[in-house]
Amino acid sequence: GLGVKKEHLHCRSKGCASLFDVSHMGQIVWRGADRAAFLEKVVVGDVAGLKEGEGRLTLIVDQDGNIVDDAVLANAGDHVYQVVNGACKYKDMAHFSKYTSGFDVAMDYLGDTEQSLLALQGDGAKDALAPLLPADFDLPKLAFMSGVYTTVAGAEARVTRCGYTGEDGFEISVKAADAVTVAETLLASTAAAVQPCGLGARDSLRLEAGLCLYGHDLDESINPVQGALVWTIGPPGSRRRTDPTFIGADVLLTAEGKPKKFIKKRVGFLGHKVPAREGAKIFDSTGEREVGVVTSGTVSPCLSAPIAMGYVETALAKNDTDLMIEVRGKKVPTKVAKMPFLPTNYWRVPE
């Protein structure tokens, strides 16, 4: 590889794309007449209202309203296609199986040895992918968070316009036997500069984009309100807010569907001159009272400055609030910052 910083900057560059192997992620297919109703019991978002091909980021919750995992799911016609985090997939499936009773639903886990997942991310991703799709495929019309079954370099594939970098891009699900051929074909692209990219750069890219990493920024002690992810449930007044059927909803929402108040909230931090890492303590502006913790931190390759994410007392969660972070025994000033830390480039279908 090029090393984390070069890989990161490559992904953010015009005409370039980065290829990640994310086959460790768990890919699940849900079938059965009650698949949407079942999923709406274990995830917070609207599943029944998804149009065919449409997908969304959602959160899997437990009875206390806490986050078991984050996941992407899509209406794939006669089934729902779901992708969960690699480190959580077996835990997630055990959690799901506790709630399937009484539902006409079947879970089909596409095992790691059978199915691979490649993520192609960056401005050049569409140019690298387009020539490998069927001639009649209208790629500009594929909206962000939408997916379709097609072929890539002749191999059967599900292509979803999504990713976790803040850039335009695609996740390409292919049979494991086809993964190397598809990856090599993308890397050999003459339409865009495609480079392999590792999980180190994937981490710094998602942090610049203000995206959570499960096991760090989210875990089973955090709920969607604390995690600043109420939007995944739905907008105010929507069906999932006013008539929620997911477990733990009563912990999170009032009878009117408004988020209940919690004492901590996820925010970004910018302005500290030295990098703060996961676990660094956050203090109020006097440096005397501990008010939170950093859950992710790095030096942003694009801003050439330290950035971080973490939790603070809700009263101190407003943008530009002055705080201190303790780094190697010294307290350094920082500010609560708006996320994402830089503009995102998610695809918008041309009018």
C-alpha positions as CSV (number, residue, x, y, z in Angstrom):
1,G,0.0,0.0,0.0
2,L,0.9,3.7,-0.2
3,G,0.6,4.2,3.5
4,V,-2.4,5.6,5.4
5,K,-1.9,9.3,4.5
6,K,-1.3,8.8,0.8
7,E,-4.1,6.3,0.5
8,H,-6.5,8.7,2.3
9,L,-5.6,11.7,0.0
10,H,-5.8,9.5,-3.1
11,C,-9.5,8.7,-2.2
12,R,-10.3,12.4,-1.9
13,S,-8.6,13.4,-5.2
14,K,-10.4,14.2,-8.4
15,G,-10.4,11.4,-11.0
16,C,-9.2,8.9,-8.4
17,A,-10.8,6.0,-6.5
18,S,-9.8,3.7,-3.7
19,L,-10.7,0.0,-3.6
20,F,-11.3,-1.6,-0.1
21,D,-11.9,-5.2,0.6
22,V,-14.7,-5.2,3.2
23,S,-15.6,-8.9,2.9
24,H,-15.5,-9.2,6.7
25,M,-18.8,-7.3,6.8
26,G,-21.9,-9.5,7.3
27,Q,-24.2,-9.8,4.4
28,I,-27.7,-11.0,5.2
29,V,-30.8,-11.7,3.0
30,W,-34.3,-11.6,4.7
31,R,-37.2,-13.4,3.0
32,G,-40.8,-14.1,4.1
33,A,-44.1,-12.2,4.0
34,D,-43.3,-10.5,7.4
35,R,-39.7,-9.5,6.6
36,A,-40.4,-5.7,6.9
37,A,-42.6,-6.0,10.0
38,F,-39.9,-8.2,11.7
39,L,-37.1,-5.8,10.8
40,E,-39.1,-2.9,12.1
41,K,-39.1,-4.6,15.5
42,V,-35.3,-4.8,15.7
43,V,-34.2,-1.7,13.8
44,V,-35.3,1.9,14.3
45,G,-35.9,3.0,10.7
46,D,-38.7,2.7,8.2
47,V,-38.3,-0.6,6.3
48,A,-41.9,-1.0,4.9
49,G,-41.7,2.4,3.2
50,L,-38.6,1.7,1.2
51,K,-39.1,1.7,-2.6
52,E,-37.6,-1.2,-4.5
53,G,-33.9,-0.6,-4.8
54,E,-33.9,2.0,-2.0
55,G,-31.7,1.6,1.0
56,R,-30.9,3.4,4.3
57,L,-28.6,3.4,7.2
58,T,-30.3,2.1,10.3
59,L,-29.6,1.0,13.9
60,I,-30.2,-2.4,15.5
61,V,-31.4,-1.8,19.1
62,D,-32.1,-3.8,22.2
63,Q,-34.9,-3.6,24.8
64,D,-33.1,-0.7,26.6
65,G,-33.0,1.3,23.3
66,N,-29.2,0.8,23.2
67,I,-27.3,0.2,19.9
68,V,-26.5,-3.4,19.1
69,D,-25.0,-2.4,15.7
70,D,-25.4,0.0,12.8
71,A,-26.4,-1.5,9.5
72,V,-27.5,-0.7,5.9
73,L,-30.6,-2.4,4.5
74,A,-32.3,-2.2,1.2
75,N,-35.6,-3.3,-0.3
76,A,-34.4,-5.7,-3.0
77,G,-37.8,-6.7,-4.3
78,D,-38.8,-10.1,-3.0
79,H,-36.3,-9.8,-0.1
80,V,-34.4,-7.3,2.1
81,Y,-30.6,-7.1,1.7
82,Q,-28.7,-6.1,4.8
83,V,-25.1,-5.4,5.6
84,V,-23.9,-5.4,9.2
85,N,-20.5,-4.9,10.8
86,G,-18.0,-7.7,10.6
87,A,-17.1,-7.7,14.3
88,C,-20.8,-7.8,15.3
89,K,-22.4,-10.1,12.7
90,Y,-22.7,-13.3,14.8
91,K,-23.9,-11.2,17.8
92,D,-26.4,-9.5,15.6
93,M,-27.8,-12.7,14.2
94,A,-28.2,-14.2,17.7
95,H,-30.0,-11.0,18.7
96,F,-32.3,-11.2,15.6
97,S,-33.2,-14.9,16.3
98,K,-34.5,-13.9,19.8
99,Y,-37.4,-12.0,18.1
100,T,-38.3,-14.0,15.0
101,S,-41.0,-16.0,16.8
102,G,-44.5,-15.3,15.3
103,F,-43.1,-13.7,12.1
104,D,-43.0,-15.3,8.7
105,V,-39.4,-14.5,8.1
106,A,-36.2,-16.3,7.2
107,M,-32.6,-15.1,7.6
108,D,-30.0,-16.2,5.1
109,Y,-26.5,-15.3,6.0
110,L,-24.2,-15.1,2.9
111,G,-21.1,-16.6,4.4
112,D,-17.7,-15.0,4.1
113,T,-16.3,-17.9,2.0
114,E,-19.3,-17.6,-0.4
115,Q,-19.8,-13.9,-0.8
116,S,-17.3,-11.0,-0.9
117,L,-17.8,-7.2,-0.6
118,L,-15.7,-4.6,-2.3
119,A,-16.0,-0.9,-1.7
120,L,-15.0,1.5,-4.5
121,Q,-14.8,5.1,-3.2
122,G,-14.0,8.5,-4.6
123,D,-14.6,10.9,-7.4
124,G,-13.3,8.4,-10.0
125,A,-15.4,5.5,-8.7
126,K,-18.2,6.1,-11.2
127,D,-15.8,6.3,-14.1
128,A,-13.9,3.1,-13.1
129,L,-17.2,1.2,-12.6
130,A,-19.2,2.3,-15.6
131,P,-17.3,0.4,-18.3
132,L,-17.7,-2.8,-16.4
133,L,-21.5,-2.6,-16.2
134,P,-23.9,-3.8,-18.9
135,A,-24.1,-1.3,-21.8
136,D,-27.6,-0.2,-21.0
137,F,-26.9,0.6,-17.3
138,D,-27.7,4.2,-16.5
139,L,-25.2,4.9,-13.7
140,P,-25.9,8.6,-13.2
141,K,-29.5,7.6,-12.4
142,L,-28.4,5.4,-9.5
143,A,-29.1,7.5,-6.5
144,F,-27.0,7.5,-3.3
145,M,-28.1,4.6,-1.0
146,S,-29.8,2.8,-3.9
147,G,-28.8,-0.7,-5.1
148,V,-29.5,-3.1,-7.9
149,Y,-28.6,-6.6,-9.1
150,T,-26.5,-6.5,-12.2
151,T,-23.1,-7.7,-13.5
152,V,-19.7,-6.2,-13.0
153,A,-17.0,-7.3,-15.4
154,G,-19.3,-10.2,-16.3
155,A,-19.7,-11.4,-12.7
156,E,-23.2,-11.4,-11.0
157,A,-23.2,-8.6,-8.5
158,R,-25.3,-6.4,-6.3
159,V,-24.1,-2.8,-6.7
160,T,-25.1,-0.2,-4.0
161,R,-24.2,3.5,-4.3
162,C,-23.0,4.0,-0.8
163,G,-19.9,3.8,1.3
164,Y,-18.3,5.1,4.4
165,T,-15.8,7.8,3.3
166,G,-18.0,10.9,2.6
167,E,-17.3,10.4,-1.2
168,D,-19.4,9.1,-4.0
169,G,-18.8,5.4,-4.4
170,F,-20.2,1.9,-4.5
171,E,-20.3,-1.3,-2.5
172,I,-20.1,-4.3,-4.8
173,S,-21.2,-7.7,-3.5
174,V,-19.9,-10.6,-5.6
175,K,-19.4,-14.3,-5.2
176,A,-16.1,-14.9,-3.4
177,A,-14.9,-16.9,-6.5
178,D,-15.3,-13.7,-8.6
179,A,-13.9,-11.1,-6.2
180,V,-10.2,-11.2,-7.3
181,T,-11.2,-10.8,-11.0
182,V,-13.5,-7.9,-10.3
183,A,-10.9,-6.2,-8.0
184,E,-8.1,-6.7,-10.5
185,T,-10.3,-5.3,-13.4
186,L,-11.1,-2.2,-11.3
187,L,-7.5,-1.7,-10.3
188,A,-6.5,-1.9,-14.0
189,S,-9.0,0.8,-15.0
190,T,-7.8,3.4,-17.5
191,A,-10.9,5.6,-16.9
192,A,-9.8,6.5,-13.3
193,A,-6.7,6.1,-11.1
194,V,-7.8,3.2,-8.8
195,Q,-5.5,2.2,-5.9
196,P,-6.0,-0.4,-3.2
197,C,-6.7,1.1,0.2
198,G,-6.5,-0.4,3.7
199,L,-8.6,-0.1,6.8
200,G,-6.3,2.5,8.4
201,A,-7.3,5.1,5.7
202,R,-10.9,3.9,5.8
203,D,-10.9,4.9,9.5
204,S,-9.4,8.4,8.9
205,L,-11.8,8.9,5.9
206,R,-14.9,8.1,7.9
207,L,-13.8,10.3,10.8
208,E,-13.4,13.3,8.5
209,A,-16.9,12.5,7.2
210,G,-18.2,12.5,10.8
211,L,-19.3,8.8,10.6
212,C,-19.4,6.5,13.6
213,L,-17.3,3.4,14.0
214,Y,-19.2,0.7,16.0
215,G,-17.2,-0.5,19.0
216,H,-15.6,3.0,19.4
217,D,-18.2,5.8,18.9
218,L,-21.2,3.5,19.3
219,D,-21.7,0.4,21.5
220,E,-24.4,-1.2,23.7
221,S,-24.1,1.6,26.3
222,I,-25.1,4.2,23.8
223,N,-28.6,4.9,22.4
224,P,-29.6,6.7,19.1
225,V,-30.4,10.0,21.0
226,Q,-27.0,10.1,22.7
227,G,-25.4,9.1,19.5
228,A,-27.0,12.1,17.6
229,L,-28.6,9.6,15.3
230,V,-32.3,10.3,15.9
231,W,-32.5,11.0,12.1
232,T,-32.2,7.3,11.4
233,I,-35.6,6.7,13.1
234,G,-37.2,9.2,10.7
235,P,-38.1,12.9,10.6
236,P,-40.5,14.5,13.2
237,G,-44.0,13.4,12.7
238,S,-43.0,10.3,10.6
239,R,-44.6,6.9,11.2
240,R,-41.5,5.5,13.0
241,R,-41.5,8.4,15.4
242,T,-45.3,8.6,16.2
243,D,-46.0,4.8,16.0
244,P,-42.8,3.0,16.7
245,T,-42.8,-0.8,16.7
246,F,-39.2,-1.3,17.6
247,I,-38.0,-2.6,20.9
248,G,-36.8,0.0,23.3
249,A,-38.8,2.8,21.6
250,D,-40.4,3.8,24.9
251,V,-36.9,4.5,26.4
252,L,-36.0,6.8,23.5
253,L,-39.2,8.6,22.5
254,T,-42.0,10.5,24.2
255,A,-45.6,9.6,23.4
256,E,-45.5,12.4,20.8
257,G,-42.5,10.9,19.1
258,K,-40.0,13.5,20.3
259,P,-36.6,12.3,21.5
260,K,-36.3,12.1,25.3
261,K,-33.5,14.1,27.1
262,F,-30.2,12.3,27.9
263,I,-27.2,13.8,29.7
264,K,-24.6,13.1,27.1
265,K,-24.3,13.6,23.3
266,R,-21.9,12.7,20.5
267,V,-20.1,15.7,19.0
268,G,-17.0,16.6,17.0
269,F,-13.9,18.4,18.3
270,L,-11.5,20.6,16.4
271,G,-8.9,23.1,17.5
272,H,-6.7,21.0,19.8
273,K,-3.1,21.4,18.6
274,V,-2.0,17.9,19.5
275,P,-3.8,14.7,18.4
276,A,-6.3,13.3,20.9
277,R,-6.9,9.5,20.8
278,E,-9.7,7.2,21.9
279,G,-10.1,7.4,25.7
280,A,-8.8,10.9,26.2
281,K,-10.7,12.7,28.9
282,I,-12.6,15.9,28.1
283,F,-12.9,18.7,30.7
284,D,-14.9,22.0,30.8
285,S,-13.2,25.2,29.7
286,T,-11.7,25.7,33.2
287,G,-10.0,22.3,33.0
288,E,-11.4,21.4,36.4
289,R,-14.5,19.3,35.7
290,E,-14.5,16.1,33.7
291,V,-17.4,16.3,31.2
292,G,-16.8,13.6,28.6
293,V,-14.5,11.4,26.6
294,V,-13.0,11.1,23.1
295,T,-14.1,7.9,21.2
296,S,-12.2,8.5,17.9
297,G,-9.3,10.8,17.1
298,T,-6.7,11.3,14.3
299,V,-4.8,14.0,12.4
300,S,-7.0,14.9,9.4
301,P,-4.9,14.4,6.3
302,C,-7.1,16.9,4.4
303,L,-7.2,19.6,7.1
304,S,-3.6,18.9,8.3
305,A,-5.0,19.3,11.9
306,P,-6.2,17.0,14.7
307,I,-9.9,16.1,14.7
308,A,-11.8,14.0,17.1
309,M,-15.3,12.6,18.0
310,G,-16.7,11.8,21.4
311,Y,-19.3,12.4,24.0
312,V,-19.9,15.4,26.3
313,E,-22.6,16.5,28.6
314,T,-25.6,17.6,26.5
315,A,-25.4,21.1,28.0
316,L,-21.9,21.5,26.5
317,A,-22.7,20.0,23.1
318,K,-23.4,23.2,21.2
319,N,-20.9,24.1,18.3
320,D,-18.0,26.3,19.3
321,T,-18.3,25.5,23.0
322,D,-14.8,25.8,24.6
323,L,-13.5,22.6,26.2
324,M,-10.2,21.0,27.2
325,I,-8.9,17.6,26.2
326,E,-6.3,15.8,28.4
327,V,-3.4,14.5,26.2
328,R,-0.5,12.8,27.8
329,G,-1.2,14.5,31.2
330,K,-1.6,18.0,29.7
331,K,-4.9,19.8,29.1
332,V,-5.2,21.4,25.7
333,P,-8.0,23.7,24.5
334,T,-10.4,22.5,21.9
335,K,-13.9,23.4,20.6
336,V,-17.1,21.5,19.8
337,A,-17.1,21.4,16.0
338,K,-19.8,20.7,13.4
339,M,-19.5,17.3,11.6
340,P,-18.7,16.3,8.9
341,F,-15.3,18.1,9.3
342,L,-15.2,18.6,5.5
343,P,-17.9,18.8,2.8
344,T,-19.2,15.4,1.7
345,N,-19.5,14.5,-2.0
346,Y,-22.4,12.0,-2.0
347,W,-24.0,11.6,-5.4
348,R,-27.0,13.6,-6.4
349,V,-28.9,12.4,-9.4
350,P,-28.8,15.1,-12.2
351,E,-32.1,16.9,-12.7
